[in-house]
Amino acid sequence: MPVFLVRSVPARYLWAMAVFMRLVSLILIVTALMLLGADAITSLERGGELTVRSLGTIWGLFDQPHLDGFKSWVQNTLPAMAHGVYSFLAFPGWAATGVLGVILAFVFGKKLGPE
């Protein structure tokens, strides 16, 4: 790739982006802990019956018509990917947000080294 096509990004922008991504990872981890706690409390309320809310269930709690519209759109527009999308919506909410948050925290964590 020619050198003149590559722009140098000032270090302050990279630093600001790393800080922003650390904040996003923190929000995702806190959300995962809240969802895990909600599942634990619901399981205790039901007498020990294990309760795990999926991403689809959580989305449906906030906006069921849009979830139904999204599922219909995927089924009619991308039928080959519908099974994968439905599988993703079946993931536990705490697992999806927590894993992504931890990965982002490791990638954008503070780097230790010579200063």
C-alpha positions as CSV (number, residue, x, y, z in Angstrom):
1,M,0.0,0.0,0.0
2,P,1.5,3.4,-1.0
3,V,2.6,5.5,1.9
4,F,0.8,8.6,0.8
5,L,-2.6,6.8,1.2
6,V,-2.0,6.1,4.8
7,R,-2.8,8.9,7.2
8,S,-1.3,9.1,10.6
9,V,-3.8,9.2,13.4
10,P,-2.9,11.5,16.2
11,A,-2.2,9.7,19.5
12,R,-4.9,11.7,21.4
13,Y,-7.6,10.2,19.1
14,L,-6.3,6.7,19.7
15,W,-6.2,7.4,23.5
16,A,-9.8,8.8,23.4
17,M,-11.0,5.8,21.5
18,A,-9.4,3.4,24.0
19,V,-11.0,5.2,26.9
20,F,-14.4,5.1,25.1
21,M,-14.1,1.4,24.4
22,R,-13.1,0.7,28.1
23,L,-16.2,2.5,29.1
24,V,-18.3,0.5,26.7
25,S,-16.8,-2.7,28.1
26,L,-17.5,-1.6,31.6
27,I,-21.2,-1.0,30.7
28,L,-21.5,-4.4,29.0
29,I,-20.0,-6.2,32.1
30,V,-22.3,-4.3,34.5
31,T,-25.3,-5.2,32.3
32,A,-24.2,-8.8,32.3
33,L,-24.0,-8.9,36.1
34,M,-27.4,-7.2,36.4
35,L,-29.0,-9.8,34.0
36,L,-27.3,-12.6,35.9
37,G,-28.6,-11.3,39.2
38,A,-32.1,-10.9,37.8
39,D,-32.0,-14.5,36.6
40,A,-30.8,-15.7,40.0
41,I,-33.5,-13.8,41.8
42,T,-36.2,-15.1,39.4
43,S,-34.9,-18.6,39.9
44,L,-35.1,-18.2,43.7
45,E,-38.6,-16.8,43.4
46,R,-39.7,-19.8,41.5
47,G,-38.5,-22.2,44.1
48,G,-35.2,-23.2,42.6
49,E,-36.4,-23.7,39.0
50,L,-33.6,-22.4,36.8
51,T,-34.6,-19.3,34.9
52,V,-32.4,-17.9,32.1
53,R,-33.6,-15.0,30.0
54,S,-32.4,-15.1,26.4
55,L,-31.5,-12.1,24.2
56,G,-34.8,-12.5,22.4
57,T,-36.7,-12.5,25.7
58,I,-35.0,-9.4,26.9
59,W,-35.6,-7.6,23.6
60,G,-39.2,-8.7,23.7
61,L,-39.6,-7.2,27.2
62,F,-38.6,-3.8,25.8
63,D,-40.2,-3.9,22.3
64,Q,-42.1,-7.0,21.2
65,P,-43.5,-5.6,17.9
66,H,-40.0,-4.7,16.6
67,L,-38.7,-8.2,17.6
68,D,-41.5,-9.8,15.7
69,G,-40.8,-7.5,12.7
70,F,-37.1,-8.3,12.8
71,K,-37.7,-12.1,12.9
72,S,-40.2,-11.8,10.0
73,W,-37.7,-9.7,8.1
74,V,-34.9,-12.2,8.6
75,Q,-37.1,-15.1,7.6
76,N,-38.3,-13.4,4.4
77,T,-35.1,-11.6,3.4
78,L,-32.2,-13.8,4.6
79,P,-33.7,-17.3,4.9
80,A,-30.3,-19.0,4.9
81,M,-29.2,-16.9,7.9
82,A,-32.5,-17.2,9.8
83,H,-31.4,-20.2,11.9
84,G,-28.2,-18.5,12.9
85,V,-30.0,-15.3,13.9
86,Y,-32.5,-17.3,15.9
87,S,-29.7,-19.2,17.6
88,F,-28.1,-15.9,18.5
89,L,-31.3,-14.6,20.0
90,A,-31.5,-17.8,22.1
91,F,-28.2,-17.0,23.9
92,P,-28.5,-16.1,27.5
93,G,-28.5,-12.3,27.8
94,W,-25.8,-12.2,30.5
95,A,-23.5,-14.5,28.5
96,A,-23.7,-12.4,25.3
97,T,-23.1,-9.1,27.0
98,G,-20.5,-10.4,29.5
99,V,-18.3,-12.2,27.1
100,L,-18.2,-9.2,24.7
101,G,-17.5,-6.9,27.6
102,V,-14.6,-9.0,28.9
103,I,-13.1,-9.3,25.5
104,L,-13.3,-5.5,24.9
105,A,-11.8,-5.0,28.4
106,F,-8.8,-7.2,27.6
107,V,-8.2,-5.7,24.1
108,F,-8.6,-2.0,25.2
109,G,-7.2,-2.4,28.8
110,K,-4.4,-0.2,30.0
111,K,-1.1,-1.3,28.7
112,L,1.7,-1.7,31.3
113,G,5.2,-1.0,30.2
114,P,7.9,1.6,30.1
115,E,6.6,5.2,30.4
